[in-house]
Amino acid sequence: MNTDFDVIICGGGLAGLTLARQLRRELPQASLAVVEPTERPLPVACHKVGESSVEMGTHYLAEIAGLKDYLDASHLHKNGLRFFSGPAGTPLHERTELGPSEPPIVPSYQMDRGQLENDLRQILIDEGVTLFEGWVVKDIELTGADEAQRVHLFNKADRTEKVLTGRWAVDSTGRRQLLQRKLGFRRPFDNDQSSAWFRVNRRLKVGELVPEDKTRWHQRDVDDNRWLSTVHLMGQGYWVWLIPLSSGMTSIGIVADEKNQPFATYSSEEKARAWIAKNETELDAWLRDVPFEDFKMLEGYSYTTTQAFSADRWACVGEAAAFVDPFYSPGSDFIGLANCFTAELIREDLETGSVDPVRAQMLNDIYLSWADQMGEVLVNNGSIFPHHDVLGAKLWWDFFVYWTFMCPYFFRRAYRLPAAELAPFHDLGLRYNRLNHLAQELFTAWADLKTVTLNPGRPFTPLPMFPSTLADQHLELLEDRSIEHTLERMTTDIALTEELLVESLMLALRGVGPENGAEFARRIDLASWDIAPSPERVRIDSLPRRERRELLSTLARDLERALGRWAGDLVPMPDLLTNAGISAKNPIKSNKNESNTLPQSNV
Ligand SMILES: Cc1cc2nc3c(=O)[nH]c(=O)nc-3n(C[C@H](O)[C@H](O)[C@H](O)COP(=O)(O)OP(=O)(O)OC[C@H]3O[C@@H](n4cnc5c(N)ncnc54)[C@H](O)[C@@H]3O)c2cc1C
């Protein structure tokens, strides 16, 4: 097949530019073109949203796209995710802070998107990628199996047109979504959330929002690096991000659900200022004389897809494929995932002359399943944000699953395995999906039905706490493990994940109290669960403090050290379980996990 290029990448944002870099490194012989309407110089900071990376996205950018040295030199090292949970209007120093007590060893970055895209374009030109800057893709014409894809371009300056032929056409046009819209694959995603954001030309250190005389609060930040976190100021149905950028600017954004915080209340600069004055008074005071450098917004930002990759030599990456939600900053994770799957299919095609449609379908299914799973994690959390105890348990869970399953799968590039070898990973994935579904329902129901708070007024919840099972899981991401070892560990870790769910269930039962136990059980469909606290775990719970502590498992102790311990006169756990209907009348369905199964006779 004669073509102008092996791969034409339509759209030079984060997804398109990093895909070009990855392909340049992995397939050096392939000829590559990137088409992008905007021309340099791009504005520093005030360019795009999506400035904070987490572990998977960082691994992709640093190791797979080979940008580690560049990111280390030109962008900020991030100090993890930091949350300030509490009802709106609560002074910051009175809210519970949840986040790392020291900078994580596993890296992540705060990225200035304008600078990054300026620099990436130059890196690609230097490496021989053809950049059509100032050109718009008007249409991607997908042709038959043996014909080249035809990409129709339009030049904004001289109004000329041209057609490029490519063996592959990749849509990375972001929300323009040329192919998804043309092929009818775009699907709504049930998440009634919106956002507005702006940049200010001043560094905001979160400590500036707390009076200096709150010395204990300030002393927790011994090395003055709290501000390097992605800070989340949280209240009912919303969170506000504070992200520092290497240029000295700060990115600030409101993310909220329509039920609690209608978009119309913050959808212009004036309204956003008023909204901040109402909900985040210290931030309002700090912003009073500070001009906004830009103001952007997106109403109802979520959507998904039914197909992102095809054996017929096209793919959609980044926001041209799907976007679920920005909570925990997973945007660049999904860019990494879609880019790696696309690069796999392109490699197979260039090496063998075709792509196995079954393999393309399999990668497509994995991508869609991860988008669904992340959806369960990221949406419907508005009622949890003001409750530090529920939020703490959720963070523990979400980080644990992310660090024990999703990250190792991606870091070890398990998706490259032939289908038969991939099967055990997928079986584990199904179990993780099921447990995750139960856990997310549990956290929402716990927040909605809560009658008592675990450790009220707790100033700080370290996440991850050192040393702990969670911190170990995080650090182990840096180990260079074989795929066999990875599978072995995931199999062991699934038992720990089940244990974590049981511990979360026991915390939630205390949180909702005996009066709400039955309703809680109904909402989470507890009768259908195949795990529950073992008789031994229930017995340990009622032992005197010291004895109890000695007999608790490492994971249960770690969780308790991080979140705190119930105090006062406690209703016995067997009574709470009976209230929740775990009894002969409503038996647990299977004895799959002996250690966490509560026989009917016990209650
Ligand atoms: C509120 C919010 C907060 C977010 N926060 C984060 C975060 O903290 N961390 C994170 O990782 N992600 C975050 N994201 C997601 C992040 O914004 C995206 O993952 C990322 O910007 C997507 O990159 P992209 O390359 O797909 O799209 P873009 O960066 O939008 O790039 C698309 C490119 O295509 C070009 N284009 C458009 N039309 C055409 C055309 N017809 N022809 C040719 N080119 C075209 C555009 O000019 C643009 O350069 C957030 C998203 C939202 C909505």
The ligand as an ORCA input file, in Angstrom:
! r2SCAN-3c Opt
* xyz 0 1
  C     -12.423     19.619     34.564
  C     -11.349     18.703     34.068
  C     -10.196     18.521     34.818
  C      -9.194     17.665     34.373
  N      -8.081     17.464     35.134
  C      -7.155     16.575     34.728
  C      -5.989     16.344     35.495
  O      -5.764     16.950     36.533
  N      -5.102     15.432     35.040
  C      -5.291     14.750     33.866
  O      -4.459     13.926     33.505
  N      -6.361     14.981     33.112
  C      -7.289     15.865     33.504
  N      -8.362     16.100     32.728
  C      -8.444     15.403     31.457
  C      -7.530     16.083     30.461
  O      -8.010     17.360     30.206
  C      -7.500     15.273     29.229
  O      -7.124     13.958     29.556
  C      -6.506     15.766     28.199
  O      -6.465     17.145     28.088
  C      -6.946     15.189     26.885
  O      -5.949     15.389     25.950
  P      -6.310     15.186     24.433
  O      -5.038     15.261     23.689
  O      -7.192     14.032     24.247
  O      -7.213     16.454     24.086
  P      -6.721     17.944     23.897
  O      -5.596     18.262     24.773
  O      -7.942     18.776     23.941
  O      -6.133     17.946     22.427
  C      -6.927     17.838     21.285
  C      -6.203     18.575     20.178
  O      -6.902     18.362     18.966
  C      -6.900     19.569     18.240
  N      -8.039     19.542     17.322
  C      -9.341     19.786     17.578
  N     -10.064     19.695     16.456
  C      -9.205     19.364     15.467
  C      -9.351     19.123     14.082
  N     -10.524     19.205     13.470
  N      -8.251     18.811     13.383
  C      -7.033     18.699     13.974
  N      -6.845     18.917     15.290
  C      -7.920     19.251     16.017
  C      -7.000     20.658     19.288
  O      -6.500     21.883     18.818
  C      -6.176     20.080     20.412
  O      -4.853     20.536     20.426
  C      -9.359     16.975     33.145
  C     -10.503     17.177     32.382
  C     -11.495     18.022     32.833
  C     -12.729     18.201     32.004
*
